[in-house]
Every structure is written in structure tokens, then in C-alpha cells.
Amino acid sequence: MRFLRYGPVGKETPVVMNSNDECFVLPASIGDIDGEFWENDGPSAVQKLLDAGDLESFSPGDLRIGAPIAKPEKLICIGLNYIDHAKEMDLPIPEEPIVFMKAPNAMIGPHDDVYRPRGATKMDWEIELAVIIGKRARYLDSPDDAPGVMAGFSLSNDVTERAFMLERGGTWVKGKSCETFNPLGPWVATPDEIPNPQDIGMRLSVNNISHQDSSTKNMIFPINHLIWYLSQFMVLEPGDVVNTGSPSGVSNGHDDVPFLEAGDVIHAEIDGLGTHEYTIVQA
């Protein structure tokens, strides 16, 4: 199944899409697609309603697509998880996953405008596979336990202002948490939709010029390891979002690849997880 949310900001309608690309509205008894939904095994309840034919069909038309997760408690990111990206950033290959947090309210829909912050000079892109946590996870025994706590997968862009991140002191969070800096969606695909998340293609272009073209198979630390690793340092809650790192092809480190300016258009896609397309707008 694929779960989406359609409608104006703050008033999105939760929807399920079946294998035939048909959409159905989730009833009030199911609630929104949030931590409680995953914690209560919402997909199983939705499947029963689908099988019984008890869901109302939904035609989205031209409605806005919102982020597929409502109000995650945490938005966790992994840095430098592809060797080629670490090299283009001129940073050492990490011996352990690099972990940082991003403000959850930076999350937006997959086609919403992305704002270029005031004072920005080095605004960059990073396509990433996002993992949605489905069950509370603390001190997992091994990476083999990780699939049991994953609700599904989504397409993310860890938009970054490099000058804020690297030249303004402190931690990376300043360059990562600006408003609109995490487009997500269009849907969360349950694990059965993505049988091998460790081998799916991912691509990003700016103004129709390709910059990132890679696969999740090139991760330094694989998905299961990341979820296990994070659970040793924090409690992962249902609805949390984990960005698993970006491959090479960003602007930073390439003098011939300009940073983002107002008016630029980004297109991103991951196989099986849909597409993003949005315009950069000056804040």
C-alpha cells in the first residue's frame, strides 16, 4: 500500500492508494497518517477495510499533495553515507554513521515551493531515501531486527544551506532546518511495495540538468545498520523520519555547478517512490 495526504496545509485528507493506483479516503476511525497510525498497526486496519470494500473512493484532481507523514516527533539525518559524496565534500569517510537532527517543521509536500532563506549564499540539494519508523525501537539487538520496526519508505530531499552549515559556527542544524528544507513524499510505500530498498535508483536534476544519479546499493552503512545504530543512542518512535544520506552530485565542491537561486526548478525521483518537482522561491 501507499499512503498519501491531499489538501491545503494543515487540512490534508489521508488517503490510501492500492496496486491499481486507485485512491480511497481513510475514515475518521483510522485518523491521520501519524505516529499513532503506525503504532496501532494502521495498515492492517486499512487492508481489512479495503478487502471489505468499505472505503470511499477519492479523486485527488488538482489538490495539493502534502507530506505523507503528519507531525513526526523526530526528523533524523545521516551524513556522508556515500563514499563519493564524502569525497566531493572533501571530508573523511566516516567510521560510524554521522547523525544530526533536522527541525520536523521543515517538512513539506513533494511539490511545494522551497524557500531560499534570507542571507543564503550556498543553497544545495541532497536526494535521499527516507525510512518511516513504524514501531518504538530502543536498543535493537542487531541490524536484523531493523525491518520489524520500519513502516515504509519515502522520497526525501535534505535541502541544505552550506554557508549556514559550515561557515557560521556550531552544528550543522542551522543549515539544515530552514523552513521548507525537507520535501517528502508523495507517498509512504509499505515494505511490500519496495522488496529491496537497498538497491533502488535515485535521480535529481536542476533546471533539467542531471546532477545526481545513483542507487541505494552504494550506501556505506546500509539501512538496517542505520536503524539499529540509531536505536543505541535514542528511542525511535512511530512516525519518525530517517533520511539515510545522499550520493554525490551536489553543488558543493564543484565550481562549475552553481548553488540554487530563486526560480530554479528541482526534479527528483526514486524508483517506486514517485517524484518531486518544486521551484525555489526567495523567502
C-alpha positions in Angstrom: 0.0 0.0 0.0 0.9 3.6 -0.4 -0.3 6.3 1.9 -0.7 10.0 0.9 -2.2 13.2 2.3 -4.1 15.6 0.0 -5.3 19.1 0.5 -4.3 22.5 2.0 -1.6 22.8 4.6 -2.9 21.7 7.9 -6.1 20.3 6.5 -4.8 17.3 4.5 -7.0 14.3 3.8 -5.3 10.9 4.5 -5.6 8.5 1.6 -4.5 5.0 0.7 -3.6 4.0 -2.9 -3.8 0.4 -3.9 -1.9 -1.6 -6.5 -4.2 -0.3 -9.3 -3.4 3.4 -8.4 -6.9 3.8 -7.0 -7.3 6.1 -4.0 -9.6 5.8 -1.0 -10.2 8.1 1.9 -9.2 6.9 5.3 -12.2 7.2 7.7 -12.2 9.2 10.9 -11.9 6.0 12.9 -8.4 5.4 11.3 -7.3 9.0 11.8 -4.3 10.8 10.2 -1.1 9.2 9.0 0.9 9.9 12.1 2.7 8.1 14.8 -0.4 6.8 16.4 -1.5 5.4 13.0 1.7 3.3 12.7 1.8 2.4 16.4 -1.7 0.9 16.2 -0.9 -1.0 13.0 -3.0 1.2 10.8 -2.0 -0.6 7.6 -3.6 -3.8 8.8 -6.9 -2.0 9.7 -6.9 -0.2 6.3 -6.3 -3.5 4.5 -9.3 -5.0 6.2 -11.5 -2.1 5.1 -10.1 -2.3 1.5 -10.9 -6.1 1.4 -14.4 -5.4 2.6 -15.0 -2.6 0.1 -15.8 -0.2 3.0 -13.6 2.7 1.9 -14.9 5.7 -0.1 -13.1 6.3 -3.4 -11.2 9.5 -3.8 -10.3 11.5 -6.9 -7.5 14.0 -6.0 -7.8 16.1 -9.1 -5.5 19.1 -8.8 -5.4 19.0 -5.0 -2.0 19.7 -3.4 -0.1 16.7 -2.2 1.1 17.2 1.4 3.9 15.4 3.2 2.8 11.8 3.7 3.5 11.9 7.5 1.7 14.2 9.9 3.8 15.8 12.6 6.7 13.5 13.1 8.4 13.7 16.5 11.8 13.5 15.0 13.5 14.0 11.7 16.8 12.3 11.9 19.5 12.5 9.2 22.6 10.6 8.3 25.5 12.5 6.8 28.2 11.4 4.3 26.7 7.9 3.8 28.0 7.5 0.3 31.8 7.4 -0.4 31.6 9.6 -3.5 29.6 12.3 -1.6 32.1 12.3 1.3 34.9 12.8 -1.3 33.2 15.7 -3.1 32.6 17.3 0.3 36.4 16.9 0.9 35.6 15.1 4.2 36.9 11.8 5.6 35.0 8.6 5.1 33.1 8.1 8.3 33.9 5.1 10.5 30.5 5.3 12.2 27.3 6.9 10.9 27.2 10.7 11.2 23.9 11.6 12.9 22.2 15.0 13.0 18.7 16.3 13.5 16.6 18.5 11.3 13.6 20.5 12.5 10.4 18.4 11.9 8.5 21.6 10.8 11.0 21.9 7.8 9.0 19.1 6.2 6.7 20.0 3.3 5.0 18.3 0.4 6.7 17.0 -2.7 5.6 19.9 -5.0 5.5 22.8 -2.5 7.7 25.8 -3.1 11.1 25.6 -1.4 12.2 28.9 0.1 15.7 30.3 -0.3 16.5 31.7 3.2 17.4 35.3 3.7 21.2 35.6 3.7 21.7 32.3 1.9 24.6 32.1 -0.5 25.2 28.3 -0.9 21.8 26.6 -1.1 22.2 23.0 -2.1 20.2 19.8 -2.7 20.6 16.2 -1.5 18.2 13.4 -2.7 17.7 10.7 -0.1 15.8 7.6 0.7 13.7 8.2 3.9 12.7 5.4 6.3 9.5 5.9 8.3 9.6 4.2 11.7 6.5 2.1 12.5 7.2 0.7 15.9 9.0 2.0 19.0 12.7 1.0 18.8 15.2 1.1 21.6 18.4 -0.9 21.9 17.7 -3.2 19.0 19.8 -6.3 19.4 21.1 -6.4 15.8 20.6 -4.9 12.3 18.4 -8.0 11.6 15.8 -6.5 13.9 15.5 -3.3 12.0 12.9 -4.4 9.3 10.5 -5.2 12.1 10.3 -1.5 13.2 10.1 0.1 9.7 6.7 1.3 8.5 7.9 2.0 5.0 9.9 4.3 2.7 9.6 7.7 1.0 11.5 10.1 -1.2 13.2 13.0 0.6 15.4 16.0 -0.3 17.7 17.1 2.5 17.9 20.7 1.3 20.9 22.5 2.8 22.3 26.0 3.1 26.1 25.2 3.1 27.2 28.6 4.3 24.9 28.4 7.4 26.1 24.8 7.9 29.8 25.1 7.5 30.8 28.8 7.9 28.6 30.1 10.7 29.9 28.0 13.6 28.1 25.5 15.8 26.4 22.4 14.5 25.0 21.5 11.1 21.4 22.1 12.2 21.4 25.8 11.1 22.0 24.9 7.5 19.5 22.0 7.6 16.4 23.3 9.4 15.3 26.3 7.4 11.7 26.4 6.5 10.7 24.1 3.7 14.1 22.4 3.7 12.7 18.8 3.7 10.3 18.0 0.9 8.9 14.5 1.5 6.6 12.2 -0.5 4.5 11.9 -2.5 3.7 8.7 -0.5 5.0 6.3 2.1 5.3 2.9 0.5 4.9 -0.1 2.8 7.8 -2.6 2.7 5.9 -5.0 0.5 6.0 -2.3 -2.2 9.8 -1.9 -2.1 11.1 -5.5 -1.7 14.8 -4.5 -1.9 15.2 -0.9 -0.6 18.9 -1.5 -0.6 19.0 -1.5 -4.4 16.8 1.2 -5.9 17.7 4.0 -8.3 17.6 7.7 -7.3 18.0 10.7 -9.6 17.8 14.5 -9.2 18.1 17.3 -11.8 18.1 21.1 -11.5 16.6 23.1 -14.5 16.6 19.8 -16.5 20.3 19.3 -15.9 21.0 15.9 -14.3 23.2 16.1 -11.1 22.6 13.0 -9.0 22.1 9.5 -10.5 22.9 6.7 -8.1 21.5 3.8 -6.2 20.9 3.0 -2.5 23.2 0.0 -3.0 26.1 2.5 -2.8 25.4 3.4 0.9 28.4 3.0 3.3 26.1 2.0 6.1 23.1 0.0 4.9 19.5 0.8 6.0 19.2 -2.0 8.6 22.5 -1.0 10.2 21.4 2.7 10.4 18.2 1.9 12.2 19.9 -0.5 14.6 22.7 2.1 15.2 20.3 4.9 15.9 18.4 2.8 18.5 21.5 2.5 20.6 21.6 6.3 21.1 17.9 7.4 21.0 14.4 5.9 21.2 12.9 5.8 17.7 9.1 6.5 17.8 6.4 5.6 15.3 6.2 8.3 12.7 9.8 9.4 13.0 11.5 10.0 9.7 15.1 8.9 9.0 16.9 10.4 6.0 19.6 7.8 5.0 22.1 10.0 3.2 22.7 11.4 -0.2 25.0 10.3 -3.1 27.4 12.6 -5.0 26.3 15.2 -7.4 25.5 18.2 -5.1 26.7 21.7 -5.9 29.2 21.9 -3.0 32.7 21.0 -4.1 32.0 21.7 -7.8 32.9 25.2 -9.0 31.1 24.5 -12.3 27.8 23.6 -10.6 26.0 26.7 -9.3 24.2 26.7 -6.0 20.4 27.2 -6.0 18.9 30.6 -6.8 15.3 31.8 -6.9 13.5 30.5 -9.9 15.4 27.2 -10.2 13.3 24.1 -10.6 14.3 20.8 -8.9 13.0 17.4 -10.1 13.8 14.3 -8.0 12.7 10.7 -8.2 13.4 7.3 -6.6 12.2 4.1 -8.2 8.9 3.0 -6.7 8.6 6.1 -4.6 7.3 8.7 -7.0 8.7 12.2 -7.9 9.3 15.7 -6.6 9.1 18.9 -8.5 9.3 22.3 -7.0 10.5 25.8 -7.6 13.0 27.8 -5.4 11.4 31.0 -4.1 13.1 33.8 -2.2 11.9 33.9 1.4 
